Amino acid sequence: MPPALSSTLLLTLLMTVGLVFFLRAASKDRTTVVDVHSPRPALEVLDGLSRWLQQRGWQAEAGDPERRLLRFSGRVAASLPLALLLSVLGGVGAACLGLVVRQLLPGLGWSPLLLTLLGPLAGLVYGRRAARQEQVELRLISDDTAPGSTLRLRAHRDELIALEQEMATALELASDGSLLRSPI
């Protein structure tokens, strides 16, 4: 095998491995826990957060008064633009692999290019793994006698970022800010 062909095969296989890892990362569960504090009373903060979550399509589930917990659930959809991008990248990668295989085994003719038809599988795999049932939990952790309220929020990282950006001013919420500083 000529050196140029072997290096092209190696790079094409590395691109395939990269696509597989990207698919895994794009559909990975990113549930995060963050503590927020507000000088406002707990009922006012919980009511404001509940209304905001319901406006975003979350459905209230049964709460647990003993644990001071409210739970919301919702179905999260996969990103259509990302699914299309992954399908195109998968198709291009499969076509590249088909071209390399054609060079290695010329007796197969152009049939290795049929690997291109596997490209949309990347988008389908992402779509199935990313679309799932998610939950948001609001837990009051401050004392009834404490001034203000402290809550522990458990939800998808993106939902917590949206909450922090949209509701921080209205409800005077303050957290450590780690969600907005994180590079991921």
N, C-alpha and C positions, 0 to 999 in steps of 0.2 A: 504494500500500500504506500503510495507516495506521501511524503511528509505533509504536504499542503492538504491532502484529503483527510489524513488522520487528525490533523489539528482542526479542520472544519467539522469533522464528526464529533470530536471532543467538545468543541464550542456549542454545537447544536444540542448535544446531550446535556450540557450544563444549562443551556437555556430551558430545556424541558424540566430539569430539576428546579430551576428558579420559578417556573410557572407553577409547579406543584406546590412549592412552599408559599408562593404568593396566594394561591387558592386557599391554603390552610389558614394563612394569616388573615385574609379578607373575611373569612367566615368564623373566625375565632370568637368565643364568648369573652366579652370585655366588661363583665360585671365588676363594679367598683363600689367601695364603701367610703363615704365622706361624712364628716361631722360639720354641721353648720350651726351658727348661733345667731339669734336675733334678740334685740331688746324688747320686742313686742311679745304679748302674751301667747302662750302655746296654742290656744284655740284659734286665734286670729291667723297665726302662721300656718297651722294645719289646714284651716279652711281655705286660705289663699292657695296653698300648694295643691290641695285636692281639686279646686276649681280649675287651676291651670292644667293639671294632668288630664282632667276630663275633657277640657277643650282640645287637648292634643290627641284625643282618641283613646285614652286609657280607661278601662272599666274598673270600678271599685269592686273589690272582693271583700269577704268577711274580715273584719279587723279582730284583733285580740286585745281587749281592754286590760287584761292582766299584764301583758307584756308591753302595753302602750304602743301598739303596732297597727298601722294601716297598710293594706296591701292593694296594689293595682296591677292589672294584667292587660296585656295587649299583644296583638300579632304584629311582628316587625317584618316588613317586606324587604326583599333584596333590592339592591340598586340596579335598575335596568341599564343605565349607561355603563356601569361597571361590568355587568354581565355581557353586554355587547362587546366591550373592549376586550374582555377575557376570551370571548369567542373568536374575535379577530386575531388576537395574539396567539391563541391556540392553533388556529388555522395556518397562520404564517409559520409558526414553529413546526407544525406537522409537514407543511410543504417543504421547508428547508430540510427536514429529516428525510423526506421522500427523495429530494434531489441528491442528497448524500448517498442514500441507499442505492439510487439509480447509478451513481458513479461507481460504487463498490461492486454492484452486481448488474452489469449492463444487460445480461440475458433476460432480466425481468421486464425490460422495455420501460414504458412510462407508467406502469401500474403502481410503483411505489408512491406516485403523487396522489393516489387515492387516500393516502393518510391525511390529506388536507380535510377530508370529510369528518375527521375526528375533532376538528377545531371547535365546533359548537358545543362539544361535551364539556369544555372548560366552563362556559357560561352556565350550562345546565347544572353542573356540580356545584358551582358557586350559588346559584339560585336556590337550590334545594337545601344547602347547608346554612345559608344566611337567613332565609325566611324561617322564623321560629317564634314560639311563644316566649315573651319576656315578662319580667315582673319588676315593679318599683315598690320598694318598702320604705315607709316613713316610720321611724321609731323615736318616740319622745324619750330622751335620756336625762333631761333636767328634772330637778325636784319641783313639786308644785309650789314650794315656798321660795324658790330661787327667782331672782329678777330676770325677766326675759325667758327665752326658751332655747334649748339645745336639742337638735335632732340628729339622728344618724340616718343617712339616706343610703340605700343600697339599690343600685340600678346600673343599666348600661352606661358606660363612660360618656357616650355622646349625649345621652339624655341628661346626665348630671351637668355637663358643660352648658347645654341649652338652658337648664334650670338656673344655673349660676348666672348666666349672662342676661336672661330675661327677668328673673324674679329678685335678683339681689337688691336692686334699688327699691322696688315696690314693698318688699317685706323686710328690708334692712338686714338681709342675710349676709353673714360673713363666714368664710371658711379659711383654711390655710392657703388657698389659691393654688394648690398643687395640680389641680386638673388643667388649669390654663397654662401652667409652666411646663408641663410634661412634653417631651419631644415626640411622643407617639400619638 
